């Protein structure tokens, strides 16, 4: 059985690539600047229509870690 034969468990990914997540986060930065709101991880999660814990989980994956790290900085 190869990796491609394994059926995923759980909900499909919200973002398939780092670039896709980067684009969504860029839109978030534009939103907070326009609305003069303080950027927080919680506000980002609401903007992206996900849970804050989802963002934490993505940060544990090598390909998404740099993106989430930049947001937290």
C-alpha positions, 0 to 999 in steps of 0.5 A: 500500500503506497501513501497515495492509497491511504485515505485521509481521515478528518476534514480536508485541509483549508489550505493546500499550499504555503502560498495559498495561506500566505495570500489569505494572511496578506488579505488579513493584514490589509483588513486590519490596516484598513479597519485600524484593528490590532492583529491577533492570532484569534482575529486572524483565525476568525478572518480565515474562518477557522479555529485558533487551534487550527493555526497552531496545528498548521504551525507544527508542519514544516511547510507551513511553519515559516508562514505562521512564525511570521504572523506571530512575530 
